[in-house]
Amino acid sequence: MNVLVIGSGAIGIALGASMLSQKANVSFYATKKTAEAMNDGINRIGIFKHLSYKRDEFEVYTSYENIPRNYYDYIFICSKTIANDDISNNLNNNRDILKENTKIIIFQNGFGNDEPYLRFFSKKTVYCARVITGFRRSTRNTSEITVHTAPILIGSLQKQDPQSLKEVSDMINKSGIESGITEDLPRYLWAKMLYNCTLNPLGAILNVTYGKLTENPYTINIMNKLIDEIFNVIQASGYSVEWNTSEEYKEIFYNKLVPDTYEHVSSTSQDIQRKNKTEIDSLTGKVIRLGEEHKIDVSTNKVIYNLIKAIESEF
């Protein structure tokens, strides 16, 4: 199997190492600084089995022009969502990188990240994954897995059969990270959106861990309103989650989900600390767009969104 990983950050390095452990031929597309760091090899460390690979065991490219043609069976999109327009355009302009049956799998936060790619590629080509695993890049060539809540699930937002992706999920699973395929990916992604959109930006604004947000009555009040609004958007948009009401979700949210990730620092918070643009448009921004489309009150989400944007404007 030949795999191209686009986005050599924490999740890209971890998944690349996972596929290397299963004897796949792995190439990375990376920035020049990251490519230089990867000359010393790559490492997957943290709560699962540690994996390390030397530079002669994988390929690294910094230009699409140098990437082999008609070679890759799978392309993993592991970048931040803000890069999707650029990546999808580059793949379209260099589409001979793909074979006739190449699959693109998007491993990102948010919902609807397949949309930029569907401008150029068919529904049978573009897939997404639900990832509730915490990755942190401790150095440019090292990914640390910090927390794992549920298996990585791979499927389609366009009602395509995910069976062809089973070999990928099996390989990730055998590498030590639980993984599987699903025919109901939107349901699982919206469950993650409920979790992420409630905790991620608010934790970043206040610069606290997920657990700390549940210890203050004021932040609990904000989170309850966020959950209610997101739940209403999910239902109005024709999607579903496994909980019938927002109150049912809050029960597991406060008693199970947050305690399991008490010390986690959100990716939005990490971006802000590094003065990088965040993925807020794929998270809260998506909730707001659907809320406005279906005339649902999303005023609390708008406040959170605007606060993150205000912080970003200083970068």
C-alpha positions, -999 to 999 in steps of 0.1 A, spaced: 0 0 0 13 35 -9 1 63 13 7 101 10 2 120 43 -5 157 36 0 177 68 30 165 89 18 178 122 9 157 153 -18 136 137 0 132 104 32 119 119 13 96 142 -8 81 114 22 79 91 41 60 118 11 38 123 10 29 86 48 23 85 44 -2 113 22 -22 90 47 -22 62 29 5 40 51 27 18 46 62 34 54 96 20 49 129 38 41 164 23 56 188 48 69 224 52 106 228 47 112 232 85 93 200 93 110 182 64 144 192 78 135 179 113 122 147 98 158 140 85 163 127 120 134 103 116 99 104 131 85 92 164 51 82 177 52 83 215 26 86 243 -1 63 257 2 36 230 31 16 217 61 38 208 72 38 171 103 52 156 114 53 119 146 64 103 147 88 74 155 61 49 122 43 58 99 70 44 98 98 18 93 135 24 83 161 -2 80 199 1 67 205 -35 38 188 -52 59 188 -84 83 163 -69 56 138 -56 55 106 -77 27 103 -103 1 75 -104 15 60 -73 -7 65 -42 -36 43 -31 -46 66 -2 -41 103 6 -45 112 42 -54 149 48 -40 156 83 -35 194 80 -55 221 99 -88 227 82 -78 263 72 -55 246 46 -82 227 28 -88 252 0 -51 253 -8 -46 215 -6 -77 206 -27 -66 231 -54 -31 216 -54 -44 181 -56 -66 191 -85 -37 207 -103 -16 176 -97 -43 150 -99 -20 126 -117 -6 119 -82 -37 98 -77 -44 65 -93 -78 58 -108 -92 44 -75 -72 64 -50 -91 74 -19 -87 107 0 -94 104 37 -97 136 58 -86 133 94 -96 167 108 -118 184 134 -151 198 123 -179 189 100 -182 193 62 -144 193 55 -150 172 24 -167 201 7 -135 218 -8 -124 184 -22 -158 175 -37 -153 205 -60 -128 185 -79 -132 148 -69 -161 124 -69 -181 113 -38 -165 78 -43 -130 94 -38 -134 116 -7 -140 102 28 -137 116 64 -127 102 98 -140 109 133 -109 112 156 -113 115 193 -77 110 201 -54 137 215 -22 143 196 6 168 205 37 175 185 63 177 212 90 183 186 87 188 148 93 152 141 76 136 172 39 130 178 27 123 214 -7 106 218 -20 122 250 -55 109 253 -78 84 236 -116 83 241 -130 62 213 -119 44 181 -110 64 150 -140 59 126 -137 62 89 -166 67 65 -184 90 41 -205 121 46 -219 114 11 -236 80 17 -208 60 1 -200 25 11 -169 26 35 -160 -11 30 -131 -3 7 -115 16 36 -115 -14 60 -79 -22 51 -68 12 63 -88 10 96 -74 -25 102 -38 -13 98 -43 17 121 -60 -7 146 -31 -31 144 -6 -3 150 -21 2 185 -48 29 179 -83 15 179 -100 21 145 -130 9 124 -153 19 96 -189 32 99 -218 37 75 -232 64 98 -203 89 100 -224 121 103 -239 108 135 -205 102 151 -191 135 138 -219 155 152 -214 138 186 -178 150 183 -190 185 173 -212 186 204 -181 178 225 -156 200 206 -177 231 201 -186 231 238 -151 227 252 -126 236 226 -130 274 220 -142 282 256 -111 264 270 -89 284 247 -106 318 256 -101 312 293 -68 293 289 -79 263 310 -82 225 307 -114 209 298 -119 197 334 -116 232 348 -145 244 328 -168 220 347 -157 234 381 -172 269 376 -209 277 376 -204 305 351 -187 283 325 -212 255 332 -240 279 323 -222 289 291 -216 253 281 -252 243 288 -264 270 264 -238 260 238 -250 224 240 -287 233 238 -281 255 206 -259 228 189 -285 201 197 -312 222 181 -291 228 150 -284 190 147 -321 182 148 -331 211 125 -305 201 99 -318 165 97 -289 149 115 -290 128 146 -268 117 175 -273 88 200 -289 111 226 -326 121 223 -323 154 242 -296 178 252 -303 170 288 -295 133 281 -262 144 265 -253 167 294 -255 137 317 -228 118 300 -209 150 291 -203 160 327 -201 126 342 -181 107 317 -167 126 287 -151 155 304 -137 136 334 -120 112 309 -102 142 293 -99 164 324 -63 175 318 -67 180 280 -57 213 265 -77 221 233 -62 223 199 -77 258 196 -58 268 228 -26 253 214 -30 273 181 -36 305 200 -5 299 222 15 296 190 -3 325 174 -17 304 146 -51 307 130 -76 283 145 -101 258 131 -131 277 145 -148 281 111 -150 243 108 -163 240 143 -185 268 158 -186 285 124 -203 254 109 -229 254 137 -236 291 131 -240 287 94 -264 258 98 -282 276 126 -288 307 104 -299 285 75 -325 268 96 -334 299 117 -321 284 150 -309 307 178 -272 303 180 -264 335 199 -241 319 225 -221 302 198 -218 335 180 -203 352 211 -178 324 214 -170 325 177 -165 363 178 -142 361 208 -119 336 191 -119 357 159 -110 388 180 -81 369 195 -70 357 161 -71 393 147 -41 401 168 -19 376 152 
